[in-house]
Amino acid sequence: MFCNNEYDVVVIGAGPGGSVAARNLSRAGHKVLLLEKREKIGYPVRCGEASTKLSDLQTYGPIDEDCIETIINGLYIYGPNGVNIDLAQKGTGIMLNREKFDPWLAHLAANDGVEVVTRARAEFVGDVESGTRLVRVKLGEGADETTEEVCAKMVIAADGVESRIGRQVGLDCLQKPAFTCTGVDIQVQGILTKPDYLTFWQGHDFINDGYIWSFPKVKSNVTNFGAGFLISNNHGSNVLDITMEWLYKLFPGAQINHVVGGVIPVSSVLKDYTLDRFALVGDAAHHTNPLTGGGIAAAMRAGRFCAQTVHEGFECGNLSKEFLKTYEKRCYDYFGRMHDFEYKFRRFLLNVNKEEQTKLYKVLQNFAKHGCKKRAFLQTPVSSAKMLYKFLRFK
């Protein structure tokens, strides 16, 4: 049973994007209901758990230290023909413990007045009638299951990669095979690679239409090891078998704790993810980085932008699709434009042959070696110019 029958905002999904949107709207004075279909927020974790800089994360509120596993100080990429890239950047990101981080964000939201309800699956969102949308929710499970209905002046769906609600209300947010990765994340006991680096294997010598990763969680003394590739390509084996093969090839005798899998949108941001009194946030809106598959930071930023725009809509009495386009523009200007570039770069990287890919990696290797300064390209002017020309002409 909910505390009310009517809410200013109902947020569906208590992941990072949903919790940030709910908390910010409640802090702005709105009555907010946050629904989570699972009994335990943040579990099971289907994520590599790497995210943005700690300083950026802390702008969303005080972060409990137990949520932070590792401070990341660089990236190491094993590329084709032994051309490897060592990109040292102090504090470039963090490794999270999502089983603690997601509940913590929901806890912050609850402390700021959000009504948080778990085991609450949104089954249906109605059309706009008299300035509200009906939300039908199934509470509990089995013999204890009940159905409740509430009305909301605004509905935000942060319901993840599946986003049934987005499709149900008429948005084209379905994961299309050509723009979706399938991935497996294996938690391995111990630290497999450099403890303050994210490590990748990519290219024709490994998985060309995706990559292999090793992300260390130092506090817990485990490593998230995984692999992913585009669903549309034929590998001859499923992603679990391929990931396991690479794990034991690279780290014989690895001790596995558990395995999870899922799909990752790598299409770049949807062009249309708002309707009258409705918006998608996070994976549901394909806010995931199309090059790396990372989506935590973008989802939280989108949650913030969505809350800001919705609050402004309440202030001026306008929550139309046209007004909510401001939210889409804020997301695009902040990370969507870069996601479009990264989408093109991924396609370019995967479409060149091994020889050309090796040349590109040498250019990037030199770029990293010289501190990622633009003048580094002057060290390899011919190769850099050729690669830039080919990239700009690539469609």
C-alpha positions, -999 to 999 in steps of 0.1 A, spaced: 0 0 0 13 35 -9 11 65 13 -9 84 -13 -31 79 -43 -17 109 -62 19 121 -67 36 149 -85 62 124 -99 64 86 -101 99 73 -109 102 37 -121 135 21 -113 158 27 -83 191 25 -101 215 55 -100 195 75 -126 162 69 -110 173 77 -75 191 109 -85 160 121 -104 137 112 -75 159 128 -48 164 161 -67 127 165 -74 118 158 -38 144 184 -27 127 208 -50 95 204 -31 76 177 -51 58 146 -38 77 117 -53 72 79 -54 102 57 -63 94 22 -74 118 -7 -75 107 -41 -89 134 -61 -69 133 -68 -32 169 -55 -28 180 -24 -46 213 -29 -65 211 -66 -66 219 -86 -87 247 -64 -101 249 -66 -139 277 -41 -145 314 -37 -146 310 -11 -118 336 13 -131 325 50 -131 334 86 -131 358 106 -110 351 107 -73 349 145 -73 321 143 -99 303 115 -79 303 136 -48 283 164 -64 253 141 -61 255 140 -23 277 125 4 289 91 -7 295 64 19 331 53 18 320 16 17 306 23 -18 341 30 -32 363 0 -40 392 15 -59 405 48 -71 415 43 -108 447 60 -119 449 48 -155 439 25 -184 459 -2 -200 448 -15 -234 463 -46 -251 459 -39 -288 466 -57 -321 501 -69 -330 514 -62 -295 507 -24 -297 496 -16 -262 484 17 -247 493 28 -212 472 58 -203 482 71 -169 456 96 -154 455 101 -117 420 98 -103 405 92 -137 376 72 -122 366 48 -95 354 12 -90 320 11 -72 304 -16 -51 270 -14 -67 254 -36 -40 262 -8 -16 261 22 -39 226 18 -54 209 14 -20 229 43 -7 215 66 -34 180 54 -27 187 60 10 197 96 3 165 100 -17 144 86 12 161 109 36 150 138 14 114 128 14 111 103 -14 87 74 -8 108 44 -18 89 11 -24 106 -22 -33 90 -53 -48 69 -29 -68 67 -36 -105 51 -9 -127 29 -29 -151 11 -1 -170 13 36 -176 -18 52 -190 -23 81 -214 -25 117 -201 -60 124 -188 -68 156 -169 -31 164 -164 -21 130 -150 -10 95 -160 -23 64 -143 4 40 -130 -6 5 -122 18 -14 -99 20 -50 -87 32 -52 -52 48 -83 -36 49 -117 -51 29 -150 -52 0 -152 -28 9 -119 -13 7 -100 -46 -17 -71 -49 -23 -45 -76 -25 -8 -68 -30 23 -89 -17 58 -84 -19 90 -105 11 110 -114 15 144 -129 48 132 -143 63 97 -149 100 91 -152 110 56 -164 145 46 -154 137 9 -158 169 -2 -175 179 -17 -207 146 -36 -211 124 -5 -206 91 -22 -210 73 10 -199 90 31 -226 79 7 -253 44 4 -238 38 42 -240 49 42 -276 86 52 -276 110 34 -299 135 23 -273 137 -14 -282 173 -28 -282 181 -35 -319 206 -63 -324 229 -43 -346 233 -17 -318 234 -39 -288 262 -58 -271 258 -90 -251 282 -93 -222 292 -115 -193 307 -103 -160 326 -128 -139 336 -120 -104 371 -136 -98 387 -139 -64 419 -118 -61 433 -89 -82 442 -101 -117 457 -70 -131 473 -37 -120 452 -27 -89 446 9 -98 441 5 -135 413 -6 -158 427 -32 -182 413 -40 -216 420 -64 -245 407 -52 -278 413 -56 -315 418 -84 -341 440 -104 -318 412 -106 -292 375 -96 -296 374 -71 -324 337 -61 -322 339 -56 -284 365 -61 -258 377 -80 -228 380 -62 -194 396 -66 -160 384 -42 -133 399 -45 -98 378 -41 -67 406 -37 -42 386 -34 -9 368 -67 -16 399 -83 -32 380 -94 -63 382 -86 -100 353 -81 -124 365 -99 -155 343 -99 -185 338 -97 -222 312 -84 -246 305 -82 -283 278 -71 -307 248 -94 -308 245 -91 -346 279 -107 -353 285 -144 -356 312 -157 -332 303 -193 -335 301 -196 -297 280 -178 -270 295 -150 -250 298 -170 -218 319 -197 -235 341 -171 -251 345 -151 -219 354 -183 -199 379 -193 -226 397 -159 -224 397 -159 -186 415 -192 -184 438 -183 -213 449 -151 -197 447 -162 -160 449 -200 -157 435 -213 -124 413 -182 -118 388 -188 -90 353 -178 -100 329 -164 -73 298 -158 -95 287 -150 -131 261 -125 -144 252 -115 -179 231 -90 -198 227 -67 -228 242 -32 -232 228 -5 -255 256 9 -277 235 28 -302 243 62 -288 215 83 -272 180 79 -285 168 108 -306 134 108 -290 127 97 -254 101 121 -240 64 124 -243 38 146 -226 44 141 -188 68 112 -195 106 108 -198 132 80 -200 164 81 -180 197 61 -182 199 28 -201 162 31 -210 171 61 -231 203 45 -244 225 69 -224 252 43 -222 286 51 -237 286 34 -271 324 28 -270 329 15 -235 295 3 -225 297 24 -193 264 40 -182 265 49 -145 278 85 -148 255 93 -178 225 79 -160 231 100 -129 237 131 -150 205 124 -170 186 120 -137 198 154 -126 189 171 -159 155 153 -160 147 165 -125 158 201 -133 137 202 -164 106 186 -148 109 211 -119 110 240 -143 80 225 -161 61 224 -128 71 260 -122 57 272 -155 28 247 -158 41 230 -188 52 193 -189 45 188 -226 68 168 -249 79 200 -265 90 215 -232 107 183 -220 128 184 -251 149 208 -230 159 177 -210 170 159 -241 190 189 -253 208 192 -219 218 155 -221 229 158 -257 250 189 -250 267 173 -220 274 138 -231 253 129 -262 275 148 -287 305 129 -274 286 96 -275 278 102 -312 315 107 -318 324 76 -298 297 56 -317 314 66 -350 348 59 -336 338 24 -325 324 16 -359 355 29 -376 378 9 -353 359 -23 -359 357 -19 -396 394 -14 -404 416 -44 -411 444 -56 -387 471 -36 -405 452 -4 -404 440 -10 -368 476 -15 -357 486 18 -373 457 35 -355 468 20 -322 503 33 -327 489 68 -332 469 64 -300 498 49 -281 520 79 -289 491 102 -279 489 85 -245 527 85 -241 527 123 -245 500 130 -219 471 131 -243 482 165 -256 471 175 -292 507 183 -300 515 146 -296 500 140 -331 529 161 -344 552 132 -334 535 110 -360 522 136 -385 518 113 -416 501 85 -397 479 109 -377 469 128 -408 460 96 -428 440 82 -399 421 115 -394 413 117 -431 400 81 -431 379 87 -400 364 119 -413 354 102 -446 340 71 -428 302 69 -429 
